[in-house]
Amino acid sequence: MPPAAAPLEAKGPGGSCIGSNEMRRMSNENPAIVPPVLLETYEDFVTFASNAALVMYYPEYFHSPFLDDQKRLRRMTLTALGVKMNGVALTFKYVLTHDDLCDSSGTWEEQTAQANQAMEDIMSKLGAQGNLVRGSLDIEPAFGEALVFRP
């Protein structure tokens, strides 16, 4: 039977053993997950996005039963990643809704055109400031998808 391995010991200067309390003090960094900060105004988001390492956008469209219908923007989620504040990288999020993007008094075609134009304007402004990527950070399944996967 092979001999049991000796426990690892940390040796300090001069070969003396370091106690566990001293080892804990040496690693002060405790990883913490900071949830995204949800902003209330688009202007605030643009301010933070200018200092972000990466800006992401994720458009969501109304569902239509017809395949030939033009997509109609329902909401767009904007996320600014890696904004350094006091030595901490934060994430800021802003959600534009259908009502923010177009005038609801117009026809369906007018609303679709206004929403698409507003999205193109936002993408061109944010793309000129830095790295812009289409995607989402949300790793949770949507509510309906979560119900489907339940046994």
N, C-alpha and C positions, 0 to 999 in steps of 0.2 A: 504494500500500500504506500503510495507516495506521501511524503511529509506534507503537512498543511502549510500553505503559503503564509508567510509572516505578514501581518497587517502593514500597510504603507504608513510610514511616518514622515512628517515634514520636518526637515532639519533647518534650523536657523543658522546665522553666522557662527562659526566656531564649532559646528556639529551638534549643538544642543537642540533638543526636541522642542518644537513649538506646540503649545497647548491649543486645544480646539477653540478657546475664546479668542486667541490671537488670530487664528485662521479666519474666523468670522469677521473680525474687524478689517482684515485685509481686503475682503470683497464687499465693499459698501454698496455696489450697484445691485439693485433689485429690479428686475425687469417688470414693468407695469404696462398694462394695456390701457391706453387713453382712448375713449370712444370719440368718434368724429364730433366736432362742434357744429351744430346745426344753426346756420345763420338765417336772419329774417329778411335781409335786404340784398339785392343783387349787387349793389354798389360796394357793400362790405366784402362780398365774395371776390369781386374784381381786385380789391385792394390786397387781399390775402393771396389770390392766385398769382399776382405779379411776383411774389416772393416764394412761390411753390417750386419744388423740384419737379413735380409732374401734375398736370391738370387732366382730369378724366371727365368725360361726358357720357351719359347713357340715356338715349331717347326711348320713350315708351309710347306706343301707338294704340289708338282705339281699335278694337277688333271688329272686323266686318265679315259678314257671311259671304260676301261676294269677292272673288279673286281679282276682278278687274277694278275694284275701287282703289282710289288713290289713298295712300296712308295718311291718316290724320293724327297729328301729334297730340298726345294726351298730357304728357309731362316729360320733363327733362331734368335729370339729376346731374349736378355739377359737383365735382370733388377736387379739392386742392390738397395734394399730398406733400408731406415733407416741408411744411412751413416752420422754420426755426424761430422759436420764441423762448427766450431765457434758457437757451441750451437744450430745449426739448423740441423734437419734431412733432408737430401737430397736424391733424387732418381737419379740414373745414369742408362743410357740405351745404349746398343750397339746392332747393327743388323749385323749378319753374313749372307752373301748372298751365293748363290750357287757357285759363282766364287771363294769365299774365302775358301770354304770347299773342293773343289775338282778340279782336272785338267780337263779342258774341251776338251782336245785332245784325251782322252780315249773313250772307248765304253760306252754305256749306263750302262751296268752292272758294269764296272770299276768305273764309276762316282758315281753310287749308293753306291757301297761298300766303296769308299773313303769318301763320305759325311757321311755315317752312322758311319764309324770308327772315323772320326773327331768329330762328335757329341758325341760319347761315351767317347772319350778322354777328351773333354771339360767338360762333365757332371761328370766324375770321379775326375777331378782336382777341379772343383768348389764344388762338394759334400764333398770332403775331408776338405775344408776350413771352411765350416759352413752349415747352413740350406739351402737346395736346394729344390725347389718346382716347379712342372710343372704347369704353368698357365700364365695368362696375366692380366695386369692392365687396358688395353684398354676397356673402357666402351662404346665407340662410336661404332655404327654399321659400318660394312664395307660399302664402297661406293655402291656396288650393293644391299646390304640389305637395305640401306637407300632409294634407289629408289623404291624398292618393297613395302615398307610400306607407301609411299606417296599416298594420295587419288587421 
